[in-house]
Every structure is written in C-alpha cells, then in structure tokens.
C-alpha cells in the first residue's frame, strides 16, 4: 500500500514536470532569434517600446509613465499602454539584478511571457483536477502546452500585454465554475480581482469579453447576478479604482484616441491597420492548422452534449459556449484574439468530447482531430529560422551619439529607440499615426524641399533607411497610393528618385545629409542643415 502511494505520488510529480517542460519547450520556439551571440533581442517592434518604458522606470519606478515624449517626436503621445506589465517586468528585472545578471532588464523582458504561461499552466493543473475527468484533463493540458497561438502569445522574447490578458481572463472565467458550486468569499475576491486586472491591462479584448460575460450572466440570473456576489463586485471595483488612481486620465486614453482618430483620419488609420499582422483576418486554412479540426467539431460537440445531458451545470455550459463562439468570430476577424481562443479550445471544446458516452473511442477521435495541428507543428519545427534585422539595428543605434530625433520606417524605429535612447518620429503605436505618415511622406518624396520641411518640423538629426522596396511598398499603402501604381515600388516611374532609393544606393543624396555607415541592409545618415 505504501509503495502504491509512493508510485502514485511520483507519477504526479513526473506528470507535473513533464507538462512544465513541454510548455517551456513550445514557448522557446523563437529562442534562436531572441538569444544570439550573447545578446537578447525581442520579436516585435511593440516589445521594444514596452521595454523602453521599463528602462525609464528602472532607476525611477514612480510615477508610472503616461506620456511618451520619445514617440511621434517632437510632439509625443498620450499612450494608452498601462502599468501592470511594466511593473511585472521591472520586478522580475530587479530580482535578476540581485543575481548579478548584467542583462537583467533584457532577460526579464525575454522571460516574462513564458513565465506567465507557466504560471497559468500551474493554475490549470489545479483547476482541471476539480472539474475534468482524467482523460479530458490530460488532453486539455497537452493542448494548452502545444497550441501554436498560445506558444506565440507566451513566447520568449515577447514582452507583450497579451500574455497577461490571457492569464487574467482565463482565471476570471474559469472561476465561474467554482462560483457555481459555492459563492465563497475568497473565490469571489480572486475572480473579481482578475477581471479588474484584465480590464486595467487593456480595455480592448478584456472589455469586449467582459461585456459578453455580463450579458450572458444577466440573461441567466437577472437581478440575482447583481446581488448574489457582493465580494466579487467589491473586488472588481477596488481593482478598477486602484487602476484609476494609478493611471489617472490615462485610464481612458484608449477610448479618447479612437474617438479622435476615427472622426478625423479613419482612412489613414485603417490603411495602417492593414499592415499589422495581428490585426489581419485568420483564414479557415490557418485556423485549422493552428487549432486542429477541433474548431469545426464544436457544433457537433455542443449538440451531442445537450442531447446526452453531458454537462452537469447548464448555465456554465452556455456561458462557455457563447464565449468561445464570440472568440472564434473575433479570431476570424483579427488574429490577435487567437491566444484566448486557444485557451478556451483547450478547456472547453476538448473536454466536451470526453464528456460524451463511451470509454475508448475518444482517444482515436482526439488523434484524428489533431492531425492538422500535428502537421503544422512538424512543419514549423523543421523550418530554418530567418535572419533577424534587430541585431543589425542595434549596431546602427550604437552609432547614434546624440539624443536627437530619429526618422526611420515605423516598424524599425522602436528598436532604434531602445538601443540608442534617441526619440523617434514614427513608431509601431497607432497613437503615433502622424509620425508614421510623416515618415512615409519623407521616404516616398521626390522633392527635397518638401522632405527637408519634414526634417525641420520633426527636429530630425538621424535618418535610417533599409530595403527601399519594402519601405516604399508600406509607405504607398499607408498614404493611399493605389496598388496598381505601387508594384512593390519597382515599377513606379520615379522609383529611383524617391529618397528611400537614393539614400539606400547613396546616390544623388543632398549635401546636408552626411552618410555615416552601412550595416547589412541599413544606411545611417546625419542631417546637418546649411544654417548650422
């Protein structure tokens, strides 16, 4: 008997460690692009802006940063970015600094999302044990570890708030099952706090999911929902109150920005949005590869679950059904929702299969439905990595010696900001739209007087240019030049006369632009106006 208990205990430990290892391996998919030659790089432009915020907090952690003087230079922006992830990275960095890590800040940024992913896995190990049978639990946890959308959301080198949003919303929604069993004070407090933290982090995904959640629960419980969980409401309001005190009017910047820009320049904003990968639609083919055929089996699972009374708590069943259908529609609209969809596919769709009658057939169906996902994982694991331009941008940034304005393409500017400390005109933030437009107008211009006017207005000292085909293609689209006139920039009649092409080839360059260096595909210039 003692030996049996020991084996059972060690079996649990092995299962726990194996899942942690599997989760970590999946989230190290891009490690070769993050850890290079003893340096740490990040995967997205947004990550560099986030990390520059944390760098500013390193020696002066209070007050939190609300205004970005370093973006949309020299005008700056009132950023909608909130503080929770900043301080999580900062605390992790300070801890690593105590361990004598010279690259503590960069390492903290690289590790924060995988650590949040592992933290959520540990929570799910506890939660699934309460609500799922053993087969469903194992399948759900394996899916959580392996779904590509989650691996990307929580990947190494991606200090992005989406990983924090996934953690908060998952805990908040799954605790509804606990509250359906018992409206205990502690569960109410924890659930309300995580809803509040999610909304503090962002009003976008959490706000829409919270709205769907409220509508469903009010339909189900009516006024009882409002009065039955006082500590849930109190915890939620206290977290939102703390957020308001912490962020001030910045707490509502997200709404103000869209109100202003959608009324003044919606077409330009929409054209720029079309250049952002995470805002693109997710087609059915990629959806199948990322999630297997589980997504398409959802209607059948729901139908048979209802027919066989396979779900003991019907209100929670309908809540989960509505939320996952909403997440599916949202993911088909914008890929940025795919991480949340992956979590709830793991915790809801897969367990539905194992709630149906039978003992042996579910394993075979699980394998069949997972074939597209397995094929995708095999394909990506055998695909060679591509060269990462951020290592070259770091070298360019090291040559920017003064903290004066830098003009570069919007997707490359944040890395220059992080490594040089010099403010940037364009950036990857939608609030920097005027700077993005100014950069696009500069690089596509064939009139030097108009171009120099932009440099003077934006107080630019440094100019960085890369592959002109990519710069011109992006810039034409943002400025609304029809695609038939673009053709990747190559067939534009005045292609050779654009500043992007001239600066890249170092031909017919105005004398006030002094060539500094060429590093791989990048050229660095210093603007020295004649009056100086």
C-alpha positions in Angstrom: 0.0 0.0 0.0 2.8 2.4 0.9 4.7 1.5 -2.3 1.5 2.1 -4.3 1.1 5.6 -2.7 4.7 6.4 -3.4 4.3 5.4 -7.1 1.2 7.5 -7.4 2.9 10.5 -5.8 6.0 10.2 -8.1 3.7 9.8 -11.1 2.0 13.1 -10.2 5.4 14.8 -9.9 6.6 13.4 -13.2 3.3 14.5 -15.0 3.7 18.0 -13.5 7.4 18.3 -14.5 6.7 16.9 -18.0 4.0 19.4 -18.7 6.1 22.3 -17.4 8.9 21.1 -19.7 6.6 20.7 -22.7 5.1 24.1 -22.1 8.5 25.7 -21.8 9.9 24.0 -25.0 6.9 25.2 -27.0 7.5 28.8 -25.7 11.1 28.6 -26.7 10.2 28.2 -30.4 11.9 31.5 -31.3 14.8 31.3 -28.9 17.3 31.3 -31.7 16.0 34.7 -32.8 16.0 36.1 -29.2 19.3 34.7 -27.9 22.0 35.5 -30.4 25.8 35.9 -29.9 25.4 36.6 -26.2 22.7 39.3 -26.8 19.0 39.3 -26.1 16.6 40.6 -28.8 12.8 40.9 -28.9 10.4 39.6 -31.5 8.1 42.5 -32.2 8.5 46.3 -32.6 5.9 46.9 -29.9 8.1 44.9 -27.5 10.9 47.5 -27.8 8.6 50.4 -27.0 7.4 48.4 -23.9 10.9 47.7 -22.8 11.9 51.3 -23.2 9.1 52.2 -20.8 10.5 49.8 -18.3 14.1 51.1 -18.9 12.8 54.5 -17.9 11.3 53.1 -14.7 14.5 51.2 -13.8 16.1 54.0 -11.7 12.9 55.9 -11.0 10.0 53.5 -10.7 7.5 56.1 -9.7 5.4 57.7 -11.1 4.2 55.4 -13.9 4.7 56.5 -17.5 1.7 58.0 -19.2 3.2 60.5 -21.8 5.6 59.2 -24.4 7.8 62.2 -25.4 10.0 59.6 -27.2 7.4 58.7 -29.8 5.9 60.9 -32.5 8.8 63.2 -31.9 8.8 66.1 -31.0 5.0 66.2 -30.2 4.8 62.9 -28.2 1.7 60.9 -27.5 -0.5 60.2 -24.5 -0.1 56.4 -24.5 -3.0 54.0 -23.7 -0.3 51.5 -22.5 -1.0 50.7 -18.9 1.3 49.9 -16.0 0.7 46.2 -14.8 3.0 44.5 -17.3 5.6 47.3 -16.9 6.0 46.6 -13.2 5.9 42.8 -13.6 8.9 43.1 -15.9 10.5 45.6 -13.6 10.1 43.4 -10.5 11.5 40.4 -12.4 14.4 42.5 -13.7 15.3 43.7 -10.2 15.2 40.1 -8.9 17.6 39.0 -11.7 19.7 42.1 -10.9 20.1 40.7 -7.4 21.5 37.6 -9.0 24.2 39.7 -10.6 22.8 39.5 -14.1 24.3 42.3 -16.2 21.5 41.9 -18.8 18.8 41.7 -16.1 16.4 44.0 -17.8 16.6 42.4 -21.2 16.4 38.9 -19.7 13.3 39.9 -17.7 11.6 41.2 -20.9 12.5 37.9 -22.7 11.2 35.7 -19.9 8.1 37.5 -18.6 5.6 35.9 -21.1 6.9 32.3 -20.8 6.8 32.7 -17.0 3.2 33.9 -17.2 2.4 31.0 -19.5 3.9 28.5 -17.0 2.1 30.3 -14.1 -1.2 29.8 -15.9 -0.4 26.1 -16.5 0.2 25.6 -12.8 -3.2 27.2 -12.1 -4.9 24.9 -14.7 -3.3 21.9 -13.2 -5.2 22.7 -10.1 -8.4 23.8 -11.8 -8.8 21.0 -14.3 -8.4 18.4 -11.5 -11.5 19.9 -9.9 -13.7 19.8 -13.0 -12.4 17.4 -15.7 -12.1 13.6 -15.8 -8.6 12.3 -16.1 -8.6 11.8 -19.9 -10.1 15.2 -20.6 -7.7 16.8 -18.2 -4.6 15.3 -19.8 -5.8 16.2 -23.3 -6.7 19.7 -22.3 -3.4 20.4 -20.6 -1.4 18.9 -23.6 -3.4 21.2 -25.9 -2.7 24.2 -23.7 1.1 23.4 -24.0 1.1 22.9 -27.7 -1.4 25.1 -29.4 0.7 27.4 -31.7 -1.4 30.5 -30.9 -0.6 30.2 -27.2 3.1 29.4 -27.9 3.3 32.7 -29.8 1.3 34.7 -27.3 3.6 33.5 -24.5 6.8 33.2 -26.5 10.3 34.0 -25.2 11.4 37.5 -26.3 7.8 38.8 -26.5 7.1 41.1 -23.5 3.6 41.9 -24.7 0.5 42.5 -22.6 -1.5 39.8 -24.4 0.2 37.1 -22.3 -1.0 38.9 -19.1 -4.5 39.3 -20.6 -4.7 35.6 -21.4 -3.7 34.7 -17.8 -6.2 37.1 -16.2 -9.2 36.3 -18.4 -8.6 32.6 -18.1 -8.5 32.6 -14.3 -11.5 35.0 -14.2 -13.8 33.0 -16.4 -12.8 29.5 -15.2 -13.5 30.6 -11.6 -17.1 31.0 -12.6 -17.4 27.2 -12.4 -16.1 27.4 -8.9 -18.6 30.1 -8.1 -21.4 27.9 -9.5 -20.5 25.4 -6.8 -20.0 27.8 -4.0 -20.2 31.6 -3.7 -17.3 31.6 -1.3 -15.9 34.9 -0.3 -12.3 34.0 -1.3 -13.3 32.8 -4.7 -15.4 35.9 -5.3 -12.5 38.2 -4.3 -10.0 36.4 -6.6 -12.3 36.2 -9.6 -13.3 39.9 -9.3 -9.6 40.9 -8.9 -8.6 39.1 -12.0 -11.4 40.6 -14.0 -10.3 44.0 -12.7 -6.6 43.4 -13.5 -7.5 42.3 -17.1 -9.5 45.5 -17.6 -6.7 47.5 -16.1 -4.3 45.9 -18.6 -6.4 46.7 -21.6 -10.0 47.8 -22.4 -10.0 46.1 -25.8 -10.0 42.3 -25.5 -10.9 42.1 -21.8 -13.6 44.8 -22.2 -15.4 43.0 -25.0 -15.1 39.6 -23.3 -16.4 41.2 -20.0 -19.3 42.7 -21.9 -20.3 39.3 -23.4 -19.9 37.7 -20.0 -22.1 40.3 -18.3 -24.8 39.9 -20.9 -24.9 36.1 -20.6 -24.9 36.1 -16.8 -27.6 38.8 -16.6 -29.8 36.8 -19.0 -29.2 33.7 -17.0 -29.6 35.1 -13.5 -31.1 38.5 -13.9 -31.0 40.6 -10.7 -29.7 37.6 -8.7 -26.3 38.1 -10.5 -26.1 41.6 -9.2 -26.9 40.8 -5.5 -25.5 37.3 -5.0 -21.8 38.1 -5.2 -21.1 41.2 -3.2 -17.4 40.4 -2.7 -16.9 39.8 -6.4 -18.3 43.3 -7.2 -16.3 44.9 -4.4 -13.0 43.2 -5.5 -13.7 44.3 -9.1 -14.5 47.9 -8.2 -11.4 48.1 -5.9 -9.1 46.9 -8.6 -10.6 49.3 -11.2 -10.4 52.1 -8.6 -6.8 51.3 -8.0 -6.2 51.4 -11.7 -7.8 54.8 -12.0 -5.8 56.2 -9.1 -2.6 54.7 -10.6 -3.3 55.7 -14.3 -5.3 58.9 -13.8 -6.9 60.1 -17.0 -4.6 57.8 -18.9 -7.1 55.1 -17.9 -9.5 56.4 -20.6 -6.9 57.3 -23.2 -7.7 54.2 -25.3 -11.3 55.5 -25.8 -10.2 59.1 -26.4 -7.7 58.1 -29.1 -10.2 56.1 -31.2 -12.9 58.8 -30.8 -10.5 61.4 -32.2 -8.8 59.4 -35.0 -12.0 57.7 -36.3 -13.5 61.2 -36.7 -10.5 62.9 -38.3 -8.4 60.4 -40.3 -10.2 57.0 -40.3 -9.0 56.1 -43.8 -5.3 56.6 -43.0 -5.7 54.7 -39.7 -7.4 51.8 -41.5 -4.7 51.6 -44.1 -2.1 51.4 -41.5 -4.0 48.7 -39.6 -3.9 46.6 -42.7 -0.1 46.5 -42.4 -0.2 45.0 -38.8 -0.1 41.2 -38.8 -2.1 40.6 -35.6 -4.9 42.7 -36.9 -5.4 40.6 -40.1 -8.1 38.1 -40.6 -7.4 34.5 -39.8 -8.5 32.4 -42.7 -10.1 29.0 -42.3 -7.0 27.1 -43.5 -4.6 28.7 -41.0 -7.3 28.4 -38.3 -7.4 24.6 -38.9 -3.6 24.3 -38.7 -3.4 26.3 -35.5 -6.3 24.6 -33.7 -6.6 21.3 -35.5 -10.1 20.3 -36.6 -11.4 20.9 -33.0 -12.9 24.2 -34.1 -15.1 22.7 -36.8 -16.2 19.9 -34.5 -17.6 22.4 -31.9 -21.2 22.5 -33.2 -21.4 18.7 -33.1 -19.9 18.5 -29.6 -22.4 21.1 -28.4 -25.3 19.3 -30.0 -24.4 15.8 -28.6 -23.5 17.3 -25.2 -27.0 18.8 -25.0 -28.6 15.6 -26.2 -26.8 13.4 -23.8 -27.0 15.8 -20.8 -23.2 15.6 -20.7 -22.8 18.9 -18.8 -23.9 18.9 -15.2 -24.0 22.7 -14.9 -26.1 24.1 -17.8 -25.5 27.9 -17.0 -21.7 27.4 -17.1 -22.1 25.3 -20.3 -24.0 28.0 -22.1 -21.6 30.7 -20.8 -18.6 28.8 -22.1 -20.4 28.1 -25.4 -21.2 31.8 -26.0 -17.7 33.0 -25.0 -15.9 30.5 -27.3 -18.2 31.3 -30.2 -17.5 35.0 -29.7 -13.8 34.3 -29.5 -14.0 32.3 -32.7 -15.7 35.1 -34.6 -13.2 37.6 -33.1 -10.2 35.5 -34.2 -11.5 35.2 -37.7 -11.7 39.0 -37.7 -8.3 39.7 -36.1 -5.5 37.2 -35.3 -4.7 38.9 -32.0 -7.6 37.0 -30.4 -6.1 33.6 -31.2 -4.4 33.1 -27.8 -7.6 33.4 -25.9 -9.4 31.1 -28.4 -6.6 28.6 -27.9 -7.1 28.6 -24.1 -10.8 28.0 -24.3 -10.5 25.4 -27.1 -8.3 23.5 -24.6 -10.6 24.0 -21.6 -14.0 23.7 -23.3 -14.0 22.1 -26.7 -11.7 19.2 -26.0 -13.3 18.3 -22.6 -16.7 18.3 -24.4 -15.6 15.2 -26.4 -14.6 13.3 -23.3 -18.0 14.1 -21.6 -19.8 12.1 -24.3 -20.7 8.4 -23.6 -18.1 5.7 -24.2 -14.6 4.9 -22.8 -12.3 4.2 -25.7 -13.3 5.9 -28.9 -12.4 9.5 -27.7 -8.7 8.8 -28.0 -9.0 8.0 -31.6 -11.1 11.0 -32.4 -8.6 13.2 -30.5 -5.8 12.0 -32.7 -7.9 12.5 -35.9 -8.9 16.0 -35.0 -5.4 16.9 -34.1 -3.8 15.8 -37.4 -3.7 19.3 -38.9 -2.1 20.7 -35.7 0.5 17.9 -35.6 1.4 18.6 -39.3 1.8 22.3 -38.6 4.0 21.7 -35.5 6.2 19.3 -37.5 6.5 21.8 -40.4 7.4 24.7 -38.1 9.9 22.7 -36.1 11.8 21.7 -39.3 11.7 25.2 -40.8 15.0 27.1 -40.7 15.0 30.4 -38.9 15.4 33.6 -40.9 17.8 36.5 -40.2 16.5 38.9 -37.6 17.0 42.6 -38.5 17.0 43.8 -34.9 20.7 42.7 -34.4 21.7 45.0 -37.3 19.5 47.8 -35.9 21.3 47.5 -32.6 24.6 48.1 -34.4 23.2 51.1 -36.2 21.8 52.5 -33.0 25.2 52.3 -31.3 26.4 55.0 -33.8 23.6 57.4 -32.9 25.6 59.6 -30.5 23.1 62.3 -29.6 19.6 62.2 -28.2 18.1 64.0 -31.2 15.2 62.9 -33.4 15.5 59.7 -35.5 13.5 59.2 -38.6 13.2 55.6 -39.8 10.4 53.2 -41.1 7.8 52.8 -38.3 8.4 49.0 -37.8 12.2 49.6 -37.3 12.1 52.7 -35.2 11.3 51.2 -31.8 14.5 49.1 -31.8 16.5 52.2 -32.6 14.8 54.0 -29.7 15.5 51.2 -27.3 19.2 50.8 -28.2 20.1 54.5 -28.7 17.7 56.3 -26.4 17.1 58.9 -29.1 13.4 59.8 -29.7 11.7 58.5 -32.8 9.3 60.2 -35.3 7.4 57.0 -36.4 6.7 54.0 -34.2 4.6 50.9 -34.0 1.9 52.6 -31.9 -1.3 53.7 -33.6 -1.2 56.8 -31.4 1.9 57.8 -33.4 -0.1 57.9 -36.7 1.0 61.4 -37.6 4.7 60.4 -37.2 4.0 57.3 -39.3 2.5 59.4 -42.1 5.4 61.9 -41.9 8.0 59.1 -42.2 6.1 57.6 -45.2 5.9 61.0 -46.9 9.6 61.6 -46.4 10.7 58.3 -47.9 8.4 58.4 -50.9 9.1 62.1 -51.7 11.0 63.1 -54.9 11.0 66.8 -53.8 13.9 67.6 -51.5 12.3 70.9 -50.3 9.2 69.1 -49.1 11.4 66.4 -47.5 13.6 68.9 -45.7 10.5 70.6 -44.4 9.5 67.4 -42.6 13.0 67.0 -41.1 12.9 70.6 -39.7 9.4 70.3 -38.4 10.1 67.0 -36.7 13.6 68.1 -35.4 15.3 65.2 -37.0 19.0 64.6 -36.7 19.4 61.0 -37.7 17.9 59.1 -40.7 18.0 55.3 -41.0 16.9 53.6 -44.3 16.8 49.9 -45.2 15.4 48.0 -48.2 13.7 50.6 -50.3 11.3 48.1 -51.9 9.8 47.3 -48.5 9.8 50.9 -47.3 8.1 52.2 -50.4 5.5 49.4 -50.6 4.5 50.0 -47.0 4.5 53.8 -47.4 2.5 53.8 -50.5 -0.2 51.8 -48.9 -0.3 54.0 -45.8 -0.6 57.1 -47.9 -3.3 55.6 -50.1 -1.4 55.3 -53.4 -3.3 52.7 -55.4 -1.7 49.3 -55.6 -1.5 49.3 -59.4 0.8 52.3 -59.1 2.9 50.6 -56.5 4.0 47.2 -57.7 6.4 46.8 -54.8 7.9 50.2 -55.7 9.9 48.7 -58.6 7.6 49.9 -61.4 7.0 53.4 -60.1 8.2 55.8 -62.7 10.1 57.9 -60.2 11.3 55.0 -58.1 15.0 55.9 -58.5 14.2 59.5 -57.5 12.5 58.7 -54.2 14.5 59.4 -51.1 14.2 55.8 -49.9 16.0 54.6 -53.1 18.5 57.5 -53.2 19.6 57.1 -49.6 19.9 53.3 -49.9 22.1 53.5 -53.0 23.9 56.6 -51.7 23.4 58.3 -55.0 22.2 61.9 -55.6 22.0 62.5 -51.8 21.5 66.1 -50.7 24.7 67.6 -49.3 23.1 68.3 -45.9 22.7 64.5 -45.4 26.0 63.1 -44.3 26.4 59.4 -44.8 27.7 57.7 -41.6 27.8 53.9 -42.2 26.2 50.9 -43.9 25.4 47.9 -41.8 24.0 45.0 -43.7 20.8 46.4 -45.4 20.8 49.6 -43.3 22.2 53.1 -44.1 22.7 55.7 -41.4 22.7 59.5 -42.3 23.2 62.6 -40.1 21.2 65.7 -41.1 23.3 68.8 -40.9 21.2 71.8 -42.1 23.0 74.5 -44.0 22.3 77.2 -41.4 24.4 75.1 -38.9 
